[in-house]
Amino acid sequence: MEIGKNILIIGAGKSGIAACNLLAEEASESKLVLYDADPAKPEDDLRAKLSKAFSGEIILGDFPEELYDTTDLVVISPGVPTDLPMVERLRGNNIPIWGEVELAFRYSRGKLVAVTGTNGKTTTTALTGEIMKQAFANVEVAGNIGIPYTEICRKTTDDGVTVAEMSSFQLESIEAFHPNVSVILNITPDHLNRHHTMEAYAEAKFNIARNQTPSEVCVLNYEDERLRAMSESLQTKILWFSSGRVLKRGLYLRGDKICYNDGMNETEVIDVHEMNIIGRHNYENAMAAIAAGIALSVPMDRIREALRTFVAVAHRIEYTATKNGVVYYNDSKGTNPDASIQAVRAMDRQTILIGGGYDKGSEYDTWIREFPGKVRTLLLMGQTADKIEATARSMGFTDIIRVNSMQEAVEYAHAIAKPGEAVLLSPCCASWGMFKNYEERGDLFKALVRALPD
């Protein structure tokens, strides 16, 4: 594939390294430059992660002026904002700027299911992967779920399926990328510090379906008003799902049953109590995954088998342990209000809630509005503690305790929780500042909980 003589990869994180390795091995005639703005990154460590085929240059710190004139293609990592002056200037020079997923798409084969949404992406992606494995011999699951798309794209086959989780950061820099089946679960405020407006954030999410053809399928949540409005601009087939009403065509809840109507006949897919995931939001995730399976003609009995055996992904309302009659749940992936609202709603008992973290510009009133009858005590830590506490007190919720670390939070929760109650880590905020990522935060919570005395 002709891809450019001089290629600049911006960002030396996991995605950037994977993109660099792909290009080193597949575009051997191109000159590669790997750039990262952090001058403190050890170059030797980066080279150890790079393919032996990489013979390019690594540049750290200040951006060299000459690269503006000598670059033919930029591959940008999702963690790099696309409105940086450096990126804007490269774009102004008419240099194509591809996201890492655009690069991976160009090297991929077979069918592609791409999943996005503010919340539920990881669970839906993992479940969709399990459904696809019931019908296809070669299934790859990658993307924002933790495995760079560029890392697995060369493993794909013409008769296989890739299921890829896509973040708004990844989708804002696509060009030809278009899945056979796209899934948009929901769009609620998040990452506004990066996208600046809800409109820009929603547009980035909707890029997942922009290039789809009339023969391809977009799976959408009927209960999301923004999705209903934006769907009018799509040219692809739409398959709706709903947790709030019975649809004439699509997936929906009828009591405790997930049903599918093809426009003529209703099929009962599964009773929600047969699954190992809890909460209405997870039933929505399941309906979206079922829809993707239907779109790629996976037999219904195979879909049911995947639904019955699927176990919740780590860090998403993940059962951790029961100590002294108190049930502990790890929802470290609850990094925004809507995600943490779903976790609170899933609790079926009085709950000690651990929250707070990095400030992404969110508002917390909708989250706190869910507390009555669910949350008994709120333990707060991190950068957002002041803002969350002020909002909670203004709304009449006053049982708030400030803690300085995860260890202090777990120990305090253990001390005050009563048998029959729950302790839920669902921070409503990103982990940065106190932790490297939400996985590190959740893993520490689980380790501390499991070390508690019975």
LOGU-159144 format. One record per residue (C-alpha): residue number from 0; residue in three letters; z, y negated, x negated. Coordinates in Angstrom, 2 decimals. Last residue first. Layout:
<recs>
REC   n res      up   north    east
REC NUM ALA       Z       Y       X
...
</recs>
This chain:
<recs>
REC   n res      up   north    east
REC 453 ASP   57.62   11.30   13.28
REC 452 PRO   57.84    9.16   10.14
REC 451 LEU   54.93    6.79    9.46
REC 450 ALA   52.51    7.89    6.71
REC 449 ARG   49.76    8.59    9.24
REC 448 VAL   50.02    5.03   10.53
REC 447 LEU   49.78    3.49    7.04
REC 446 ALA   46.74    5.60    6.15
REC 445 LYS   45.03    4.79    9.45
REC 444 PHE   45.63    1.05    9.07
REC 443 LEU   44.36    1.14    5.48
REC 442 ASP   41.20    2.95    6.57
REC 441 GLY   40.63    0.41    9.34
REC 440 ARG   40.83   -2.58    7.00
REC 439 GLU   38.63   -0.89    4.37
REC 438 GLU   36.09   -0.03    7.07
REC 437 TYR   36.19   -3.60    8.45
REC 436 ASN   35.00   -4.98    5.13
REC 435 LYS   36.26   -6.17    1.74
REC 434 PHE   39.67   -7.02    3.19
REC 433 MET   41.99  -10.02    3.51
REC 432 GLY   39.40  -12.79    3.17
REC 431 TRP   36.74  -10.94    5.15
REC 430 SER   37.91   -8.66    7.95
REC 429 ALA   35.98  -10.18   10.84
REC 428 CYS   37.84  -11.12   14.00
REC 427 CYS   38.85   -9.70   17.38
REC 426 PRO   41.45   -7.70   15.40
REC 425 SER   41.50   -4.49   17.44
REC 424 LEU   44.32   -2.41   15.94
REC 423 LEU   45.91   -0.78   18.97
REC 422 VAL   49.45    0.57   19.27
REC 421 ALA   49.98    2.53   22.47
REC 420 GLU   52.93    3.10   24.82
REC 419 GLY   54.35    6.35   26.22
REC 418 PRO   57.30    6.35   23.82
REC 417 LYS   58.26    2.74   23.00
REC 416 ALA   56.68    0.48   20.38
REC 415 ILE   59.07   -1.99   18.69
REC 414 ALA   59.70   -0.46   15.26
REC 413 HIS   56.31    1.22   14.88
REC 412 ALA   54.57   -2.06   15.69
REC 411 TYR   56.67   -3.82   13.06
REC 410 GLU   55.83   -1.22   10.42
REC 409 VAL   52.13   -1.33   11.31
REC 408 ALA   51.98   -5.13   11.19
REC 407 GLU   53.98   -5.36    7.93
REC 406 GLN   51.62   -2.89    6.28
REC 405 MET   48.59   -4.75    7.61
REC 404 SER   49.87   -7.93    5.99
REC 403 ASN   51.53  -11.26    6.67
REC 402 VAL   52.88  -10.84   10.18
REC 401 ARG   53.26  -13.32   13.06
REC 400 ILE   54.79  -12.09   16.33
REC 399 ILE   53.57  -13.14   19.77
REC 398 ASP   55.11  -12.46   23.18
REC 397 THR   54.06  -15.89   24.52
REC 396 PHE   51.08  -15.39   26.82
REC 395 GLY   50.97  -18.40   29.16
REC 394 MET   47.38  -19.49   28.65
REC 393 SER   48.29  -22.36   26.30
REC 392 ARG   50.44  -19.84   24.42
REC 391 ALA   47.45  -17.54   23.89
REC 390 THR   45.14  -20.34   22.71
REC 389 ALA   47.72  -21.66   20.22
REC 388 GLU   48.40  -18.13   18.96
REC 387 ILE   44.69  -17.38   18.50
REC 386 LYS   44.07  -20.62   16.60
REC 385 ASP   47.08  -20.23   14.33
REC 384 ALA   46.36  -16.55   13.59
REC 383 THR   42.67  -17.14   12.79
REC 382 GLN   43.02  -17.04    9.00
REC 381 GLY   44.94  -13.77    8.91
REC 380 MET   47.74  -12.13   10.87
REC 379 LEU   48.87  -11.71   14.47
REC 378 LEU   50.96   -9.09   16.27
REC 377 LEU   50.52   -9.40   20.05
REC 376 THR   53.11   -7.79   22.32
REC 375 ARG   52.91   -6.27   25.82
REC 374 VAL   49.12   -6.01   26.14
REC 373 LYS   47.71   -4.17   29.17
REC 372 GLY   49.02   -5.45   32.51
REC 371 PRO   48.05   -9.01   31.59
REC 370 PHE   46.10   -9.05   28.28
REC 369 GLU   42.49   -9.34   29.51
REC 368 ARG   42.59  -13.15   29.71
REC 367 ILE   43.50  -13.12   26.02
REC 366 TRP   40.02  -11.87   25.17
REC 365 THR   38.27  -14.46   27.34
REC 364 ASP   40.41  -17.21   25.76
REC 363 TYR   39.60  -16.27   22.17
REC 362 GLU   36.85  -18.63   21.01
REC 361 SER   34.79  -17.58   18.00
REC 360 GLY   33.88  -19.69   14.96
REC 359 LYS   33.63  -16.78   12.55
REC 358 ASP   37.27  -17.15   11.44
REC 357 TYR   38.47  -14.22    9.31
REC 356 GLY   41.38  -12.15   10.57
REC 355 GLY   43.56  -11.80   13.67
REC 354 GLY   44.79   -8.95   15.83
REC 353 ILE   47.29   -6.11   16.20
REC 352 LEU   47.99   -5.19   19.83
REC 351 ILE   51.12   -3.40   21.08
REC 350 THR   49.92   -1.72   24.26
REC 349 GLN   51.20   -0.75   27.69
REC 348 ARG   49.10    2.17   28.94
REC 347 ASP   45.52    3.08   29.92
REC 346 MET   43.83    1.23   27.06
REC 345 ALA   40.03    1.07   27.46
REC 344 ARG   40.18   -2.53   28.74
REC 343 VAL   41.86   -3.61   25.50
REC 342 ALA   39.08   -1.97   23.45
REC 341 GLN   36.35   -3.55   25.57
REC 340 ILE   37.92   -7.00   25.15
REC 339 SER   38.06   -6.36   21.40
REC 338 ALA   34.29   -5.93   21.24
REC 337 ASP   33.71   -9.05   23.36
REC 336 PRO   36.08  -11.16   21.30
REC 335 ASN   34.58  -10.38   17.88
REC 334 THR   35.26   -8.00   14.97
REC 333 GLY   36.39   -4.96   16.94
REC 332 LYS   35.19   -2.62   14.21
REC 331 SER   38.84   -2.23   13.20
REC 330 ASP   39.42   -0.36   16.46
REC 329 ASN   41.98    2.14   15.15
REC 328 TYR   44.14    3.64   17.89
REC 327 TYR   47.79    4.73   17.68
REC 326 VAL   49.51    6.70   20.47
REC 325 VAL   53.32    6.36   20.71
REC 324 GLY   55.31    9.50   21.64
REC 323 ASN   57.33    9.39   18.42
REC 322 LYS   54.12    9.12   16.40
REC 321 THR   50.74   10.06   17.85
REC 320 ALA   47.83    9.68   15.43
REC 319 THR   44.51    7.94   14.72
REC 318 TYR   42.37    7.97   17.87
REC 317 GLU   39.35    5.83   17.07
REC 316 ILE   38.73    2.91   19.41
REC 315 ARG   35.75    2.17   17.12
REC 314 HIS   36.89    2.45   13.48
REC 313 ALA   35.24    5.84   12.87
REC 312 VAL   32.63    6.96   15.36
REC 311 ALA   33.67    8.65   18.60
REC 310 VAL   32.95   12.39   18.79
REC 309 PHE   29.74   13.79   20.30
REC 308 THR   29.92   17.38   21.57
REC 307 ARG   29.52   16.82   25.30
REC 306 LEU   26.91   14.07   24.98
REC 305 ALA   24.79   16.11   22.57
REC 304 GLU   24.76   19.09   24.96
REC 303 ARG   23.87   16.85   27.88
REC 302 ILE   20.85   15.45   26.02
REC 301 ARG   19.67   19.01   25.30
REC 300 ASP   19.95   19.89   29.00
REC 299 MET   17.97   16.73   29.83
REC 298 PRO   15.01   17.67   27.59
REC 297 VAL   14.21   14.99   24.95
REC 296 SER   11.04   13.24   26.12
REC 295 LEU   11.10   10.28   23.69
REC 294 ALA   11.87    7.73   26.43
REC 293 ILE   14.38   10.17   27.97
REC 292 GLY   16.29   10.30   24.69
REC 291 ALA   16.30    6.51   24.40
REC 290 ALA   17.61    6.32   27.97
REC 289 ILE   20.36    8.81   27.15
REC 288 ALA   21.40    6.62   24.20
REC 287 ALA   21.56    3.55   26.46
REC 286 MET   23.53    5.47   29.06
REC 285 ALA   25.99    6.63   26.39
REC 284 ASN   26.53    3.08   25.14
REC 283 GLU   27.15    1.97   28.74
REC 282 TYR   29.68    4.80   29.12
REC 281 ASN   31.25    3.53   25.91
REC 280 HIS   31.63    0.06   27.44
REC 279 ARG   33.28    1.65   30.47
REC 278 GLY   36.02    3.15   28.30
REC 277 ILE   36.54    6.51   26.60
REC 276 ILE   34.54    8.76   24.29
REC 275 ASN   34.93   12.54   24.05
REC 274 MET   32.58   13.31   26.96
REC 273 GLU   33.09   15.71   29.88
REC 272 HIS   35.22   13.09   31.63
REC 271 VAL   32.10   10.90   31.99
REC 270 ASP   30.55   13.47   34.32
REC 269 ILE   27.01   14.13   33.09
REC 268 VAL   23.31   13.66   33.83
REC 267 GLU   23.11   13.74   37.62
REC 266 THR   19.42   13.40   38.42
REC 265 GLU   18.10   11.04   41.10
REC 264 ASN   14.49   11.38   42.24
REC 263 MET   11.65    8.95   42.89
REC 262 GLY   11.91    5.96   40.59
REC 261 ASP   13.00    8.06   37.61
REC 260 ASN   16.63    7.82   38.68
REC 259 TYR   19.25    8.79   36.13
REC 258 CYS   22.93    9.37   36.83
REC 257 ILE   26.17    9.04   34.85
REC 256 LYS   28.93   10.42   37.03
REC 255 ASP   32.49    9.10   37.37
REC 254 GLY   31.67    7.04   40.47
REC 253 ARG   27.91    6.61   40.42
REC 252 LEU   27.29    5.05   37.04
REC 251 TYR   23.75    4.01   36.17
REC 250 LEU   20.57    4.92   34.27
REC 249 GLY   17.11    3.69   35.32
REC 248 ARG   15.02    3.21   38.44
REC 247 LYS   16.23    2.13   41.87
REC 246 LEU   19.45    1.10   40.16
REC 245 VAL   23.00    1.77   41.33
REC 244 ARG   25.34   -1.02   40.28
REC 243 GLY   27.95   -2.10   37.74
REC 242 SER   27.64    0.17   34.72
REC 241 SER   23.91   -0.45   34.48
REC 240 PHE   20.95    0.87   32.48
REC 239 TRP   17.41   -0.46   32.47
REC 238 LEU   14.20    1.02   31.06
REC 237 ILE   11.65   -1.68   30.28
REC 236 LYS    8.02   -1.01   29.34
REC 235 THR    6.71   -3.46   26.71
REC 234 GLN    5.16   -6.90   27.22
REC 233 LEU    8.43   -8.83   26.96
REC 232 SER    8.90  -12.45   28.06
REC 231 GLU   10.51  -11.54   31.38
REC 230 SER   13.17   -9.58   29.49
REC 229 MET   14.76  -12.88   28.40
REC 228 ALA   16.23  -13.52   31.85
REC 227 ARG   17.58  -10.00   32.38
REC 226 LEU   18.90   -9.95   28.82
REC 225 ARG   20.78  -13.22   29.33
REC 224 GLU   22.27  -11.92   32.57
REC 223 ASP   23.73   -8.83   30.87
REC 222 GLU   24.53   -6.34   33.65
REC 221 TYR   21.02   -4.85   33.53
REC 220 ASN   21.59   -3.62   29.97
REC 219 LEU   18.20   -3.06   28.33
REC 218 VAL   16.15   -0.18   26.88
REC 217 CYS   12.75   -1.33   25.55
REC 216 VAL    9.94    1.23   25.65
REC 215 GLU    6.49    1.48   24.07
REC 214 SER    3.11    1.76   25.85
REC 213 PRO    2.88   -2.01   26.48
REC 212 THR    3.24   -2.67   22.72
REC 211 GLN    6.39   -3.75   20.89
REC 210 ASN    6.20   -6.75   18.59
REC 209 ARG    8.91   -8.82   20.30
REC 208 ALA   11.28   -5.90   20.95
REC 207 ILE   13.68   -6.11   17.99
REC 206 ASN   13.06   -9.86   17.80
REC 205 PHE   15.37  -10.10   20.81
REC 204 LYS   18.42  -10.02   18.55
REC 203 ALA   17.16  -12.97   16.50
REC 202 GLU   16.33  -14.86   19.70
REC 201 ALA   19.85  -14.26   21.01
REC 200 TYR   21.42  -15.67   17.82
REC 199 ALA   19.12  -18.71   17.86
REC 198 GLU   19.96  -19.41   21.52
REC 197 MET   23.67  -18.85   20.92
REC 196 THR   23.58  -21.61   18.30
REC 195 HIS   24.59  -21.91   14.61
REC 194 HIS   22.97  -18.61   13.50
REC 193 ARG   25.33  -18.03   10.54
REC 192 ASN   28.62  -19.60   11.72
REC 191 LEU   27.57  -18.47   15.19
REC 190 HIS   27.99  -14.88   14.04
REC 189 ASP   29.06  -13.80   17.53
REC 188 PRO   28.79  -14.99   21.14
REC 187 THR   27.63  -12.25   23.56
REC 186 ILE   24.34  -10.35   23.71
REC 185 ASN   24.38   -6.83   25.12
REC 184 LEU   23.02   -3.33   24.51
REC 183 ILE   19.53   -4.09   23.26
REC 182 VAL   17.66   -0.82   22.59
REC 181 SER   14.15   -0.55   21.18
REC 180 VAL   11.98    2.56   21.49
REC 179 ASN    8.72    3.02   19.60
REC 178 PRO   10.07    0.48   17.12
REC 177 HIS    8.28   -2.67   15.92
REC 176 PHE    8.39   -4.28   12.49
REC 175 ALA    5.26   -6.33   11.74
REC 174 GLU    7.08   -9.51   10.64
REC 173 ILE   10.85   -9.19   10.40
REC 172 SER   13.32  -11.70    8.96
REC 171 GLU   15.65  -12.54   11.87
REC 170 LEU   16.11   -8.85   12.66
REC 169 GLN   18.25   -7.96    9.67
REC 168 PHE   20.79  -10.74   10.21
REC 167 SER   20.81  -10.00   13.96
REC 166 SER   21.95   -6.48   13.10
REC 165 MET   19.82   -3.37   13.50
REC 164 GLU   21.04    0.22   13.82
REC 163 ALA   18.23    2.63   13.02
REC 162 VAL   17.34    5.98   14.58
REC 161 THR   14.46    7.58   12.67
REC 160 VAL   12.50   10.36   14.33
REC 159 GLY   10.35   13.15   12.87
REC 158 ASP    6.86   14.55   13.39
REC 157 ASP    5.13   12.19   10.94
REC 156 THR    7.94   12.57    8.44
REC 155 THR   10.71   10.28    7.20
REC 154 LYS   12.31   10.93    3.81
REC 153 ARG   10.53    7.88    2.32
REC 152 CYS   12.37    5.61    4.76
REC 151 ILE   15.83    6.84    3.72
REC 150 GLU   17.12    4.27    1.22
REC 149 THR   14.99    1.42    2.58
REC 148 TYR   16.82    1.78    5.90
REC 147 PRO   20.09    1.08    4.09
REC 146 ILE   22.84    3.55    5.05
REC 145 GLY   25.97    1.94    6.56
REC 144 ILE   25.40    1.80   10.33
REC 143 ASN   23.44   -1.42    9.72
REC 142 GLY   20.40    0.69    9.03
REC 141 ALA   20.26    4.50    9.03
REC 140 VAL   20.09    7.72   11.03
REC 139 GLU   17.32   10.11    9.95
REC 138 VAL   16.08   12.95   12.17
REC 137 ASN   13.79   15.78   11.01
REC 136 ALA   13.78   18.88   13.21
REC 135 PHE   13.45   17.01   16.50
REC 134 ALA   14.82   18.02   19.93
REC 133 GLN   18.61   18.31   19.72
REC 132 LYS   18.65   16.15   16.61
REC 131 MET   17.39   13.29   18.79
REC 130 ILE   20.53   13.42   20.94
REC 129 GLU   22.76   13.37   17.87
REC 128 GLY   20.90   10.33   16.50
REC 127 THR   21.24    8.59   19.85
REC 126 LEU   25.00    9.18   19.64
REC 125 ALA   25.20    7.65   16.14
REC 124 THR   23.07    4.66   17.13
REC 123 THR   25.01    4.10   20.35
REC 122 THR   28.37    4.25   18.57
REC 121 THR   27.16    1.93   15.83
REC 120 LYS   25.53   -0.60   18.12
REC 119 GLY   28.37   -0.89   20.66
REC 118 ASN   28.81   -4.64   20.41
REC 117 THR   26.61   -7.67   19.79
REC 116 GLY   23.47   -5.71   20.48
REC 115 THR   20.93   -3.74   18.46
REC 114 VAL   19.37   -0.28   18.34
REC 113 ALA   16.03    0.74   16.85
REC 112 VAL   14.37    4.07   17.72
REC 111 LEU   11.48    4.86   15.37
REC 110 LYS    8.96    7.68   15.64
REC 109 GLY    7.20    9.16   12.62
REC 108 ARG    6.50    7.54    9.26
REC 107 SER    8.20    4.79    7.25
REC 106 TYR    6.92    2.79    4.26
REC 105 ARG    6.10   -0.40    6.15
REC 104 PHE    9.29   -0.06    8.19
REC 103 ALA   11.38   -0.04    5.00
REC 102 LEU    9.95   -3.39    3.89
REC 101 GLU   10.57   -4.92    7.31
REC 100 VAL   14.09   -3.51    7.23
REC  99 GLU   14.85   -5.25    3.91
REC  98 GLY   13.85   -8.56    5.45
REC  97 TRP   10.49   -9.96    4.55
REC  96 ILE    9.72  -13.46    3.36
REC  95 PRO    6.00  -14.14    2.88
REC  94 ILE    5.39  -17.00    0.40
REC  93 ASN    3.73  -19.97    2.08
REC  92 ASN    5.25  -22.42   -0.45
REC  91 GLY    7.39  -23.78    2.39
REC  90 ARG    8.86  -20.29    2.77
REC  89 LEU   10.02  -20.41   -0.85
REC  88 ARG   11.47  -23.88   -0.22
REC  87 GLU   13.30  -22.71    2.90
REC  86 VAL   14.72  -19.75    0.97
REC  85 MET   16.12  -21.99   -1.79
REC  84 PRO   17.40  -24.52    0.78
REC  83 LEU   19.32  -21.69    2.53
REC  82 ASP   18.09  -21.23    6.11
REC  81 THR   17.47  -17.47    5.84
REC  80 PRO   21.13  -16.74    5.18
REC  79 VAL   21.55  -13.91    2.62
REC  78 GLY   23.65  -10.98    3.92
REC  77 PRO   20.58   -9.31    5.42
REC  76 SER   18.94   -8.92    1.99
REC  75 ILE   15.68  -10.81    1.40
REC  74 VAL   12.43   -9.30    0.15
REC  73 VAL   10.27  -12.16   -1.14
REC  72 LEU    6.54  -11.76   -1.82
REC  71 ASP    4.00  -13.42   -4.12
REC  70 THR    6.41  -15.20   -6.49
REC  69 THR    5.16  -17.25   -9.45
REC  68 ASP    5.47  -20.82   -8.14
REC  67 TYR    9.00  -20.87   -6.69
REC  66 LEU   10.08  -18.42   -9.39
REC  65 GLU    9.54  -21.12  -12.04
REC  64 GLU   12.60  -23.09  -10.90
REC  63 PRO   15.01  -20.33  -11.83
REC  62 PHE   17.84  -19.85   -9.29
REC  61 ASP   21.25  -20.43  -10.87
REC  60 GLY   23.58  -17.44  -10.99
REC  59 LEU   22.27  -13.94  -11.77
REC  58 ILE   18.75  -12.85  -12.74
REC  57 ILE   17.80   -9.19  -13.17
REC  56 GLU   14.29   -8.53  -14.51
REC  55 GLY   11.99   -5.61  -13.87
REC  54 SER   11.59   -2.16  -15.38
REC  53 PHE   12.99   -0.20  -12.43
REC  52 ALA   11.73    3.40  -12.61
REC  51 LYS   15.13    4.56  -13.83
REC  50 SER   16.31    3.57  -10.35
REC  49 LEU   19.00    0.91  -10.08
REC  48 LYS   22.70    1.58   -9.56
REC  47 ALA   23.50    1.65  -13.29
REC  46 ARG   21.47   -1.53  -13.72
REC  45 LEU   23.76   -3.31  -11.27
REC  44 ASP   26.89   -2.21  -13.11
REC  43 ASP   25.40   -3.37  -16.42
REC  42 GLU   24.59   -6.76  -14.90
REC  41 PRO   28.23   -7.36  -14.00
REC  40 LYS   28.31   -9.72  -10.99
REC  39 ALA   30.07  -12.93  -12.07
REC  38 PRO   26.94  -15.11  -11.82
REC  37 ASP   26.85  -14.64   -8.03
REC  36 ALA   23.55  -16.09   -6.80
REC  35 ASP   21.78  -12.73   -6.93
REC  34 TYR   18.19  -12.12   -8.01
REC  33 LEU   16.26   -8.89   -8.62
REC  32 VAL   12.82   -9.63  -10.09
REC  31 LEU   10.07   -7.04   -9.79
REC  30 LYS    6.58   -7.05  -11.33
REC  29 SER    4.27   -4.95   -9.19
REC  28 GLU    2.22   -2.04  -10.54
REC  27 SER    5.02    0.45   -9.80
REC  26 ALA    5.03   -0.33   -6.10
REC  25 GLU    6.48    2.93   -4.78
REC  24 GLU    9.19    3.78   -7.32
REC  23 ALA   10.34    0.30   -8.31
REC  22 LEU    9.74   -0.91   -4.75
REC  21 LEU   12.07    1.67   -3.23
REC  20 ASN   14.67    1.07   -5.94
REC  19 CYS   14.63   -2.67   -5.32
REC  18 ALA   14.98   -2.21   -1.58
REC  17 ALA   17.99    0.10   -2.11
REC  16 ILE   19.57   -2.38   -4.54
REC  15 GLY   19.04   -5.25   -2.10
REC  14 SER   20.51   -3.29    0.80
REC  13 LYS   23.67   -2.30   -1.08
REC  12 GLY   24.24   -5.72   -2.60
REC  11 ALA   22.04   -7.45   -5.16
REC  10 GLY   20.66  -10.20   -2.92
REC   9 ILE   17.18  -11.69   -3.16
REC   8 ILE   14.37   -9.32   -4.19
REC   7 LEU   11.44  -11.21   -5.69
REC   6 ILE    8.08   -9.48   -5.87
REC   5 ASN    5.23  -10.47   -8.20
REC   4 LYS    1.95   -8.60   -7.73
REC   3 GLY    2.08   -8.20   -3.97
REC   2 ILE    2.30   -5.36   -1.45
REC   1 GLU   -0.94   -3.44   -1.36
REC   0 MET    0.00    0.00    0.00
</recs>
